[in-house]
Amino acid sequence: MDYGGAKVGSRTMVDALAPAMEAAEAGKSVAEMATAARAGADLTAEMATAHDGRSSYLTTDLCGIPDPGAVAVAAALEAVAHALANLPPPGPQGLDGGSPRYVRPKSALPGGGAPLGGLDGNYSAGRPATRVRAPPGGHSSITFG
């Protein structure tokens, strides 16, 4: 804001960031920050022109379309709030115990797929797994398959 000159009402990501920061300063949860950011992003759809940011280069009527930067800020905070709400429970199988990492069951994910291909390293359907191994000499080698 100090460098770019954007402020609340200028149809930029600041319209989502400012209410989220106000919620944070008031001691609200991340979920409440995300809700405030989404409300701020939604308000940008009612602004007819953009004064700053990339949308200011557009000459078309922007009324009814929320600012993409503000929507991205809201989506990022919503993702953080969702991740925090779905942390594994503490204990031997949680963050402080025996499990090296928590993997949500495939059935709990949208579409039933494992995140990033699961534990096999296959991050894209149809691609072989890529693994980096360090041989005794200390130089890493990349293997496919």
N, C-alpha and C positions, 0 to 999 in steps of 0.2 A: 504494500500500500504506500509506503514511503517513497519507493522508487518509481513505481508505475503510475501512481496517482489514482488507482482504482479505489472506490469507496462504496459503501452500501448504497444500492440504488443505481449503480452504473452498469448493471447487467453483466456481471463477471462472477468468477468463483468466490469473490469476496462476499457476495450476497448469500452464499451458503456457509462460508467460513465464519463470518461474524456472529450469526446466531449460535453456531456450534461452540465458539469460544466463549460467548456469554453464558451458555449452559455450563461449560467447564468451570468458568470462574465462579459460578453459583453453586458449585459442588455437585452438579448433576452427573448421572452415570453416562457411560459411552453410548448406551442405547438412546438416552434422552438427547445427547449431543447429535446423534444421527438423525433423530426425529426433527430436531431444530434445523439441521442442515437441509433435510429434505423439504421442509416447509419454506426455507429461504430459496432453495433452488426452484421450487414450484412457483414462487412469486415472480421469478424472472420471466415466466411465460406471459405475464401481464404487462411487461415493459415493452413498449413499442420500438424503442431504439436502444442500441448499445452505445455507451459513451467511451468505453475502454475495452481492452481485450480484443481477441480475434474477431468476435462478432461485430465489432465496430467497423470492420472493413466491408461488411455486406451491405448492399443497398436495398435488399428486399425487406418487406414488412416482416418483422420477427414476432409479431403479436401471436400468442398461442403456442410458441415454441420455446421451451426452457433453454437457458444458456447451457451449452455442453460442459463447460468448465464447472459450473455450479452443480450440475447433475453428477459429474465425476467425483467431486468432493463428497457429495451426499452418499454416492454408491460406495466410496472407499470407507467412510465412517460406518455405513451399514454393514459392510463386510467385517470390519474390526469388531463391531458390536456382536455380530453373529458368531464370530470365532471365539470371543470371550464368553459368550453364553453357552458355548458347546465345548468348553474345555473338559478334558477327562477328569474324573474324580481323583482326589489325592489318595495315595496308598500304594501298595505294592505294584499295581498295574497302572499307576497314574504318573503324574509329572515328577514326583519326588521319590519314586521307587524303582522297582526292578525293570520295568519295560523301557527299552532304549528310546522308543518313540511310540506315540499313540496313532493307531490307524483305525479310522472309523470303518465299521463293517460295510461291505459293498451295498447291502440292502438299505443303508441309511442315506445313501447319496442319490442325488437326482439321476434318474436313468439307470440306477443300480450299478454303475461303474465305480471302480476304485479310483481314488484321487491320483492323478498323474500316472496312471497305469499300475498303481499298487506297488508292491515291493519288488517286482521283477525288473524294474528299471526300464520297462517298455513304455515310454512316455507318449507315444503316438501309435494309434492303431495301424498295424501293418508294417511297422518299423522294427528292426531287430534291436535288442537291448544293447546299449553301449556301456562298457565298463572300463574304468581306469584302474590298472593294477601296477604296483611298484615291485619290480623284481629285486632279487638280492643286491644287485649293483646300485640300486637307488634311483634308477631312471624309470619314469613311468611309461607304461605302454598302454595303448588303447586297443581294445578288442571289440569286435562286433559279433553279435550272435548270441 
